[in-house]
Amino acid sequence: MLQTLSRPLSRFVERWLPGSFILAVILTAIVAVMALTMTDVAPDKLVLGWGEGLTGLLSFMTQVALVLLLGFTLANTRPVHRLLVRVASVPQTPRQAYGFVTIIAGIASLISFGLGLIVGGVMALEVARAARNRGIKLHYPLLVASAYSGFVVWHMGYSGSGPLNAATEGGAYATLPGGLVDITETTFSSWNMIAAVVTLVAVAGAMMLLAPKQPELVVAAPDDVFAEGDAAEAEKAKPASAARRRSRKTGPGAAAATEEGTRKTPAERLENLRVFTLALGVMLGIYLVLHFGNNGFALTLDIVNWTFLCLIMLLVGNARELADLIARGGRTVGEVLLQYPLYAGIIGMMSVSGLVDIISEFFINISSPATLGLWTFLAAGLLNMFIPSGGGQFAVMAPLFANAADALQVDQSVVIMAISYGDQWTNMIQPFWAIPLLAVAGLKIREILGYTFVTLVLSGIIFAGTLLLVGAG
């Protein structure tokens, strides 16, 4: 049934869905038309709202770009890369590979959304490489879709921006009915944790069942996906072989030539010293210990980035190796830097026109105490198509639905998690967050969307059922 559902959709999106940049432009046009026809905003004001909104995510964009760049760099330091290679060899069959990648990406996403995206992409790549070396044929689009499907639970975990916002002084709930809501009532509630586990297991099972049965349907990973890793491995092997060749030469002339050829300038010797990167890593480590000691285990995007940077500095060989890794990781941030301003502009148009209020109030008016969570979830899922930033979407929706929950005497934790569920739910068909993972894996959004649509349907049933059960209770 799952294959029957996904196959025609996969063929349709591969043929008709444009790249993520074109899709962002199309979404911009759709929001502009909706704002002009559904609100009384003047065209010039809407354009001004769009233009001024373009810079609205610059700080966030920089944080995300660093998450991706540093995450890629960390994953490709020699110790971590060796560990990932060992872990990637665990699956012994194609179906095991799809389920394994989903679970690993999901666990990483529950810890930190940035970690989930990078680990998911790298694991998909390394599992594909390990399978290729063993002669196992994997359907690479499904493998990458499995990695992105694990991301569907990120807002239920420790870095969920909605629950963290609602529990933070200065956040959206600081001035809302009932005040702050502790994360023990949201993220760490028993019903949310059960839903996270059920969702991850169900999605992993679905990815396994989607494995193509006919060999002719299997699409292998393109060779260029492995090019950098293969080149890096070949480069690591060069010094030893070169040294062996040099050792065969004898005589003082050969020794003098070898010494002259390997002599380094003072600048090169400094770049090859480990003391500089090690000292910076220790300094960052001391800062992180002090931070967590003063604030508890509080994660923000900045702290995630400095943690990544600390580990990189402790694990990398020297500054020259670091520069090479950073240069390779630069390709993961290109589309983010180009497209995030477009989504920020969409947020600007939604805000200046009041379109977000119209959409949210419609769902509020049709809700009852038992169904408020469900309708909030559906509203958040719809709004996520236009405001894909979880934190930005929560800031817009929380005041509206918190007041509705207060009026209908519904626990605030229900609407907080409903907004969070809706945000992560439609990520499966919204390319905003897929961009960095796809950059690592070397695919386009249209190549995985048919499979992530199955994740959308399956997770949507679980999320909606959870909210109905909690609302009825």
Sequence and secondary structure as in RCSB ss.txt:
>XXXX:A:sequence
MLQTLSRPLSRFVERWLPGSFILAVILTAIVAVMALTMTDVAPDKLVLGWGEGLTGLLSFMTQVALVLLLGFTLA
NTRPVHRLLVRVASVPQTPRQAYGFVTIIAGIASLISFGLGLIVGGVMALEVARAARNRGIKLHYPLLVASAYSG
FVVWHMGYSGSGPLNAATEGGAYATLPGGLVDITETTFSSWNMIAAVVTLVAVAGAMMLLAPKQPELVVAAPDDV
FAEGDAAEAEKAKPASAARRRSRKTGPGAAAATEEGTRKTPAERLENLRVFTLALGVMLGIYLVLHFGNNGFALT
LDIVNWTFLCLIMLLVGNARELADLIARGGRTVGEVLLQYPLYAGIIGMMSVSGLVDIISEFFINISSPATLGLW
TFLAAGLLNMFIPSGGGQFAVMAPLFANAADALQVDQSVVIMAISYGDQWTNMIQPFWAIPLLAVAGLKIREILG
YTFVTLVLSGIIFAGTLLLVGAG
>XXXX:A:secstr
 HHHHHHHHHHHHHHH   HHHHHHHHHHHHHHHHHHHS   HHHHHHHHHHHTTTTHHHHHHHHHHHHHHHHHH
TSHHHHHHHHHHHT   SHHHHHHHHHHHHHHHHHH HHHHHHHHHHHHHHHHHHHHHHT    HHHHHHHHHHG
GGGGGGSTT HHHHHHTSTTSGGGGSTT    TTTTTTSHHHHHHHHHHHHHHHHHHHHTS SSGGG     GGG
GHHHHHHHHHHHHHHHHHHHHHT  SHHHHHHHHHHH   HHHHHHT SHHHHHHHHHHHHHHHHHHHHH S   
HHHHHHHHHHHHHHHS  HHHHHHHHHHHGGGTHHHHHHHHHHHHHHHHHHHHTHHHHHHHHHHHT  TTTHHHH
HHHHHHHHHTT   HHHHHHHHHHHHHHHHHHHT  HHHHHHHHHHHHHHGGGG TTTHHHHHHHHT  GGGTHH
HHHHHHHHHHHHHHHHHHHHHH 
